[in-house]
Amino acid sequence: AAAVVMLSSPAFASSECPIKDAGPKAEWQTKESLEKKLAGAGWKVRRIKIDGQCFEVYGTDDKGQRVEAYFNPKTLEPARS
């Protein structure tokens, strides 16, 4: 339940990823892992891409709202600026 609450208010994308150092890419989780996590929270993911040090997600959230959001690639948590 806590994960769903956190995911329902992600950091919405602005012009760039707010994370400056997510560590080496070898330590990042996969885009597929993030997609699975979001699908479990009711999201419909259209696309996930790497933008700087973030995963940038395009899709709709559990309320059917269109979203563009950044996630930390190591933790898969919403990126905060």
C-alpha positions in Angstrom: 0.0 0.0 0.0 2.8 2.4 0.8 4.4 1.8 -2.6 1.1 2.7 -4.3 0.8 6.0 -2.4 4.4 6.9 -3.3 3.8 6.1 -6.9 0.5 8.0 -7.1 2.5 11.3 -6.7 5.7 10.9 -8.7 8.0 13.7 -9.6 6.6 14.9 -12.9 9.1 15.5 -15.6 10.3 19.0 -16.2 13.0 19.8 -18.7 15.6 17.5 -17.2 16.3 14.7 -14.7 16.7 16.0 -11.1 19.2 13.2 -10.2 22.8 14.3 -10.7 24.5 11.0 -9.9 22.7 7.7 -9.8 25.9 5.7 -9.8 27.4 3.4 -12.4 24.9 2.0 -14.9 26.0 -1.5 -13.9 24.2 -0.9 -10.6 21.0 0.3 -12.2 17.9 -1.9 -12.2 16.3 -2.7 -15.6 13.6 -0.7 -17.4 11.6 -3.9 -17.3 11.7 -4.0 -13.5 10.4 -0.5 -13.4 7.6 -1.3 -15.9 6.6 -4.3 -13.8 6.5 -2.3 -10.6 4.4 0.5 -12.2 2.0 -2.0 -13.8 1.5 -3.6 -10.4 0.5 -0.1 -9.2 -2.1 0.2 -12.0 0.0 2.2 -14.5 0.0 1.6 -18.2 3.5 2.4 -19.5 3.9 3.5 -23.1 7.6 4.1 -23.0 10.6 4.2 -20.6 13.8 5.9 -21.7 17.0 6.9 -20.1 17.3 10.6 -19.6 20.6 11.6 -18.0 20.7 9.8 -14.7 17.0 8.9 -14.6 14.4 6.6 -16.2 11.8 8.8 -17.8 8.4 7.2 -18.0 5.5 8.1 -20.3 2.1 6.5 -19.8 -1.0 6.7 -17.6 -1.2 6.3 -13.9 -3.7 4.3 -11.8 -6.3 7.1 -12.1 -6.0 7.2 -15.9 -4.1 10.5 -16.0 -1.4 10.9 -18.6 2.0 11.1 -16.9 5.6 11.9 -17.7 7.7 11.1 -14.7 11.3 10.5 -13.6 12.5 7.6 -11.5 15.7 6.7 -9.8 17.3 3.8 -11.8 18.9 2.3 -8.8 15.9 2.3 -6.4 13.0 2.7 -8.9 11.6 5.3 -6.6 10.2 8.6 -8.0 13.0 11.1 -8.5 12.8 14.2 -6.4 14.4 17.5 -7.2 
